[in-house]
Amino acid sequence: MTCIAAIEHDGRVWIGGDSLVSTSWGFSVIRAEPKVFKSGKELLIGTCDSARVPQILRYHLRPPAPSRGKHDPQTYIVAKLIPEIRKLLRQHGVNKVENRVEEMESQFLLGFRGRLFYVDEDYQVGSPSIGFHAIGAGAEVACGALYSTRKMRFTPRQRILAALTAAQHYVSSVRGPFTVLSVGGEDTKAKKKGKVK
């Protein structure tokens, strides 16, 4: 189930997701709770798989304060944020341990200070070199759409919506409505006027 697609663009990260939650036997529900949400002022999260994990991240996560000038975005994510998330999910009983390996029943995308990261079940963190990524059942279709639109005159929002729409067309466990949010960077014109979006 699910498709979460994301793009890095001009110092911002855009993440979009669908709304379908389905079971292995085919029952599905369009949920009102979005799979893409902000945590604090600088962190954007998009999740797939477990429906419990995003609830914990949304309502209980307090992102640790980054040390300005000391941590690049990836160091912050790997060394400060992920240990906090791992501890939080363990406290709420959603981690599983098999063969002494601790994993969560989820994957997610993170946007932080203009950088896009993906986090797998074993908490390993990656950053796509091509500037976009997707996770969930519709990931392959979404990545194909993001690749094909990379040189077109689409806004980041339009590219993500095109990717999610393509995934919905080809993957039965992906359905709208779609949520698209962004974080990071500042609008230069707005900043000059004293207003930042």
Beta strands, then each sheet from edge to edge (+ up, - down):
strand 1: 3-9
strand 2: 12-17
strand 3: 20-22
strand 4: 28-30
strand 5: 36-39
strand 6: 43-49
strand 7: 95-98
strand 8: 101-104
strand 9: 106-112
strand 10: 115-119
strand 11: 125-126
strand 12: 132-136
strand 13: 179-183
sheet 1: 12+ 1- 2+ 13-
sheet 2: 3+ 4-
sheet 3: 5+ 6- 9+ 10- 11+
sheet 4: 7+ 8-
end
